[in-house]
Amino acid sequence: MSSFDWHKEAKSLWDEKADFWNQSSEGMWETGSRKSIVPFVQKHFPKGTFIADLGCGDGYGSYKLEQAGFQVTGVDLSEEMIEAAKREERNKRVNFVQGDLTTLPFEDETFSGLMAINSIEWTEHPLKALDEMHRIVKKDHLLCLGILGPTAAPRANSYNRLYGESVICNTMMPWEFEQLAQENGWEIIDGEGVFKQGVDEKTISHFPKELKQSLTFMWLVMLKKL
């Protein structure tokens, strides 16, 4: 019988990465791979929406949402990440809670919107996490979820599963996630890609969605709870 504990291993990893993430997050959200996420949220969520940022890390994305006019609660598995978020003066208007995406510490239909960026891949049972998101958001309201695309380097965290080793990254293709969502109580409202340098977005603008997704570092999908 295996002694591998996904929850414990994932929490330990992100506790260890808290300082590194804190040093990198501002650049990702301001000028890097996450710079288009808040504008995508603003396109669909009314100002003032009560949003849970699921897998918030050190809270920089939560801060960006708050600055854009939303009410925000950040949630992360890592206690070190949550403590780092609470220490930042910029985050004083954001509430932070330590919690597991597969057993979220909220009542049914607590939130008017959700954001989960590159976090569902780090759960042992992604469908269970998606079902929890479905539970805590109000009916007919929205979830903005970012899923790692085929060109994303962090997908390497799943590689050793091919040797039969235990890993704590459950990567999936964007089209696989969309199918999972549609089969489990969600409707796709919108989507857009985040691409690495070297991809000319004008050149690929006429491509079918599946081909665009195949070139992405990250695919953003906007889902509505049915």
C-alpha positions as CSV (number, residue, x, y, z in Angstrom):
1,M,0.0,0.0,0.0
2,S,1.4,3.4,-1.0
3,S,2.3,5.9,1.7
4,F,2.2,8.8,-0.8
5,D,0.1,11.7,0.5
6,W,-0.7,14.1,-2.3
7,H,-2.2,16.8,0.0
8,K,0.8,16.7,2.3
9,E,3.4,16.7,-0.6
10,A,1.6,19.6,-2.4
11,K,1.4,21.7,0.7
12,S,5.0,21.1,1.5
13,L,6.1,22.0,-2.1
14,W,4.2,25.3,-2.1
15,D,5.3,26.2,1.4
16,E,8.9,25.8,0.2
17,K,8.2,27.9,-2.9
18,A,6.5,30.8,-1.1
19,D,9.6,33.0,-1.1
20,F,10.4,32.4,-4.7
21,W,6.8,32.9,-5.7
22,N,6.7,36.2,-3.8
23,Q,9.7,37.4,-5.7
24,S,8.2,36.5,-9.1
25,S,4.4,37.1,-8.8
26,E,4.4,40.9,-9.4
27,G,6.2,40.5,-12.7
28,M,3.9,37.7,-13.9
29,W,0.8,39.8,-13.1
30,E,2.1,43.1,-14.3
31,T,4.0,42.3,-17.5
32,G,4.3,38.5,-17.8
33,S,2.1,35.5,-18.5
34,R,-0.8,36.7,-16.2
35,K,-1.1,40.3,-17.3
36,S,-4.2,39.7,-19.5
37,I,-6.2,37.8,-16.8
38,V,-7.7,40.7,-14.8
39,P,-8.8,42.5,-18.1
40,F,-10.4,39.2,-19.1
41,V,-12.2,39.0,-15.8
42,Q,-13.3,42.7,-16.1
43,K,-14.8,41.9,-19.5
44,H,-17.3,39.5,-17.8
45,F,-17.6,40.3,-14.1
46,P,-19.5,43.4,-12.9
47,K,-17.5,45.8,-10.7
48,G,-18.1,45.0,-7.1
49,T,-18.5,41.2,-7.7
50,F,-17.5,39.1,-4.6
51,I,-14.8,36.9,-6.0
52,A,-12.8,34.0,-4.5
53,D,-9.2,33.7,-5.9
54,L,-8.6,30.0,-5.6
55,G,-4.9,29.1,-5.5
56,C,-4.0,32.8,-4.8
57,G,-0.4,32.2,-3.8
58,D,1.1,35.3,-2.3
59,G,-2.1,37.3,-3.2
60,Y,-0.8,39.5,-6.0
61,G,-3.6,38.5,-8.3
62,S,-6.1,39.0,-5.5
63,Y,-4.6,42.5,-5.1
64,K,-5.0,43.2,-8.8
65,L,-8.7,42.1,-8.6
66,E,-9.3,44.4,-5.6
67,Q,-7.7,47.3,-7.4
68,A,-10.0,46.6,-10.3
69,G,-13.0,47.2,-8.1
70,F,-13.9,43.7,-6.9
71,Q,-14.4,42.3,-3.4
72,V,-11.9,39.5,-3.0
73,T,-11.1,36.5,-0.8
74,G,-7.9,34.7,-1.6
75,V,-7.5,30.9,-0.8
76,D,-4.4,28.8,-0.9
77,L,-3.3,25.4,0.3
78,S,0.0,26.7,1.5
79,E,0.0,28.4,4.9
80,E,3.3,30.1,4.0
81,M,1.7,31.6,0.9
82,I,-1.2,32.9,3.0
83,E,1.1,34.3,5.6
84,A,3.1,36.0,2.9
85,A,-0.1,37.5,1.4
86,K,-1.2,38.8,4.8
87,R,2.2,40.5,5.4
88,E,1.9,42.6,2.3
89,E,0.5,46.1,3.0
90,R,-1.0,46.3,-0.5
91,N,-3.3,43.4,0.4
92,K,-4.9,45.0,3.5
93,R,-8.3,45.2,1.7
94,V,-8.3,41.5,0.7
95,N,-9.3,38.6,3.0
96,F,-7.1,35.5,2.9
97,V,-8.0,32.0,4.0
98,Q,-5.9,28.8,4.0
99,G,-7.8,26.0,2.4
100,D,-7.8,23.0,0.0
101,L,-9.5,23.3,-3.4
102,T,-11.1,19.9,-3.0
103,T,-12.7,20.8,0.4
104,L,-13.2,24.6,0.4
105,P,-14.2,26.2,3.7
106,F,-17.2,28.0,2.5
107,E,-21.0,27.6,2.5
108,D,-22.9,26.8,-0.7
109,E,-23.2,29.7,-3.2
110,T,-21.1,32.1,-1.1
111,F,-19.5,33.9,-4.0
112,S,-20.7,35.8,-7.1
113,G,-17.6,34.9,-9.1
114,L,-14.5,32.7,-9.0
115,M,-11.0,32.9,-10.4
116,A,-8.6,29.8,-10.4
117,I,-5.3,30.3,-12.3
118,N,-3.1,27.3,-12.8
119,S,-4.3,25.8,-9.6
120,I,-6.7,22.9,-10.5
121,E,-3.7,21.0,-12.0
122,W,-2.2,20.8,-8.6
123,T,-5.1,18.8,-7.1
124,E,-5.2,15.1,-6.9
125,H,-8.8,14.9,-8.1
126,P,-9.5,17.9,-10.5
127,L,-13.1,17.0,-10.9
128,K,-13.6,17.1,-7.1
129,A,-12.0,20.6,-7.1
130,L,-14.3,21.7,-10.0
131,D,-17.3,20.4,-8.2
132,E,-16.3,22.4,-5.1
133,M,-16.1,25.5,-7.3
134,H,-19.5,24.7,-8.6
135,R,-20.8,24.4,-5.1
136,I,-19.5,27.7,-3.7
137,V,-20.5,30.0,-6.6
138,K,-24.0,31.3,-7.2
139,K,-26.2,29.8,-10.0
140,D,-25.7,31.5,-13.4
141,H,-22.5,33.1,-12.1
142,L,-19.0,32.8,-13.5
143,L,-15.7,31.1,-13.0
144,C,-12.5,32.3,-14.8
145,L,-10.1,29.4,-14.9
146,G,-6.6,29.3,-16.3
147,I,-5.3,25.9,-17.5
148,L,-1.7,25.2,-18.5
149,G,-1.4,24.8,-22.3
150,P,0.8,22.4,-24.2
151,T,3.8,24.7,-24.4
152,A,3.9,25.5,-20.6
153,A,7.2,24.5,-19.0
154,P,5.5,23.7,-15.6
155,R,3.9,20.7,-17.3
156,A,7.2,19.0,-16.7
157,N,6.1,18.5,-13.1
158,S,3.8,15.7,-14.4
159,Y,6.5,13.9,-16.4
160,N,7.7,11.3,-13.9
161,R,4.3,9.7,-13.9
162,L,5.5,8.0,-17.1
163,Y,8.0,6.1,-14.9
164,G,5.2,5.1,-12.5
165,E,6.4,7.6,-9.9
166,S,4.0,9.7,-7.7
167,V,3.7,13.3,-8.8
168,I,1.6,16.2,-7.6
169,C,0.8,17.9,-10.9
170,N,-2.3,16.6,-12.8
171,T,-1.8,18.3,-16.1
172,M,-4.5,18.1,-18.8
173,M,-5.0,19.7,-22.2
174,P,-7.3,22.8,-22.4
175,W,-9.8,20.9,-24.6
176,E,-9.9,18.0,-22.0
177,F,-10.7,20.5,-19.2
178,E,-13.4,22.1,-21.3
179,Q,-15.0,18.8,-21.9
180,L,-14.8,17.9,-18.2
181,A,-16.5,21.3,-17.3
182,Q,-19.3,20.9,-19.9
183,E,-20.0,17.4,-18.6
184,N,-20.3,18.6,-15.0
185,G,-22.6,21.6,-14.8
186,W,-20.8,24.4,-16.6
187,E,-21.3,26.3,-19.8
188,I,-18.4,27.8,-21.8
189,I,-18.9,31.5,-22.2
190,D,-15.6,32.7,-23.6
191,G,-11.9,31.7,-23.9
192,E,-8.6,33.2,-24.9
193,G,-5.0,32.2,-25.1
194,V,-1.8,33.3,-23.5
195,F,1.1,32.6,-25.8
196,K,4.9,32.6,-25.6
197,Q,7.1,35.0,-27.5
198,G,7.5,33.8,-31.0
199,V,3.8,33.2,-31.6
200,D,2.3,35.8,-33.9
201,E,-1.3,36.2,-32.7
202,K,-2.3,38.0,-35.9
203,T,-1.1,35.1,-37.9
204,I,-3.1,32.5,-35.9
205,S,-6.2,34.7,-35.4
206,H,-8.1,32.7,-38.1
207,F,-7.1,29.3,-36.6
208,P,-9.8,27.1,-35.1
209,K,-9.9,27.2,-31.3
210,E,-8.3,23.8,-30.9
211,L,-5.3,24.9,-32.9
212,K,-4.9,28.1,-31.0
213,Q,-5.1,26.0,-27.7
214,S,-2.4,23.7,-29.0
215,L,0.0,26.7,-29.1
216,T,-0.8,28.2,-25.7
217,F,1.2,28.6,-22.6
218,M,-2.1,29.0,-20.8
219,W,-5.7,28.9,-21.9
220,L,-8.2,31.1,-20.1
221,V,-11.8,29.9,-20.1
222,M,-14.9,31.7,-18.7
223,L,-17.5,29.3,-17.4
224,K,-21.0,29.8,-16.2
225,K,-22.6,27.6,-13.5
226,L,-25.7,26.0,-14.8
